[in-house]
Amino acid sequence: MAEDANPENNQPPGYVPPAVWTWDKANGGQFANVNRPTSGATHDKELPIGKHPFQLYSLGTPNGQKVTIMLEELLAAGYEGAEYDAWLIKIGEGDQFSSGFVEINPNSKIPAMMDYSTSPPTRLFESGSMLIYLAEKFGAFLPTEHYARAETINWLMWQMGSAPFVGGGFGHFYAYAPFKMEYPINRYAMETKRQLHVLDTQLADRDYVIGDEYTIADIAIYTWYGAIMTSAYNAQTFLSVHEYTNVRRWIDLVEAREGVKRGRMVNRTFGAGENQLAERHDASDIDRVLAAAGQGTAAG
Ligand SMILES: N[C@@H](CCC(=O)N[C@@H](CS)C(=O)NCC(=O)O)C(=O)O
């Protein structure tokens, strides 16, 4: 760590990191009540299990939406084996620390999923892992051609590695920290804009992320960078997102897809002006929300 000659210049003034870090429960951040420095379950509770092969335990954040969009894309493409129940996990209330959830995901983060069509059932955590698993299981949205497949995985991993700097970095310090700090906001705003420029450059001469084909890379990247371009953290003016015209064009293309319209509302319980559906146990659950919003159903 770089030593500051004068601790009065630190934030707060006079702060010097102690020799050994200890947990300050009341750090004031938006998620302080659920964050802790240890893993594992905090309470005993089994998860509910519905009737479909896939049981998803999630919330409609960008990481959660990746999986519901993928499942809806598969269903829209006719893969009936992708039927799923989507149960709501309220991360603000600590549902991710139940014994049932931790058995699926020892990392206690949504999304988590079980595939009951295998014997024994398969547990799945990490949204990128789930996208690859579903793509391979159904043979969809992941090209088999050597170079296209490599490029899809490249961009999927780019998203998985990059987005924490947007969410945990920029979003945290710009929107969730108890007070505004110039240093981290500047650092992560620069990184977020750099990433948007990477994506904008990639999309300059391609319809989709890897070229002509829509893949799991588009699904993963859309949920994060679509949000940053349109609503996340109320930071669109601050980040001058109008500069990324290729990203904007690609968002419109992705959002026109039936699977995206359907999947992005699942487990969504927040966000102004968005279709929201706390839990999905049948296609008709989504149809009902779309019909109420005057946006039609998959059938018409
Ligand atoms: N790398 C993970 C990240 C998952 C993640 O960060 N999930 C957040 C919500 S988007 C969460 O569950 N947070 C709850 C917590 O940190 O306790 C993935 O892509 O699945």
The ligand as a Gaussian input file, in Angstrom:
#p B3LYP/6-31G(d) Opt

LIG

0 1
 N      -20.197000     -13.156000     -10.455000
 C      -21.529000     -13.389000      -9.937000
 C      -21.999000     -12.123000      -9.266000
 C      -23.329000     -12.320000      -8.594000
 C      -23.697000     -11.118000      -7.737000
 O      -22.874000     -10.235000      -7.463000
 N      -24.951000     -11.084000      -7.286000
 C      -25.411000     -10.005000      -6.431000
 C      -26.650000      -9.347000      -7.021000
 S      -26.374000      -8.782000      -8.656000
 C      -25.807000     -10.551000      -5.062000
 O      -26.406000     -11.602000      -4.964000
 N      -25.493000      -9.828000      -3.988000
 C      -25.869000     -10.211000      -2.669000
 C      -24.733000     -10.116000      -1.691000
 O      -23.645000      -9.683000      -2.080000
 O      -24.934000     -10.479000      -0.522000
 C      -22.453000     -13.811000     -11.080000
 O      -22.267000     -13.291000     -12.207000
 O      -23.335000     -14.661000     -10.876000

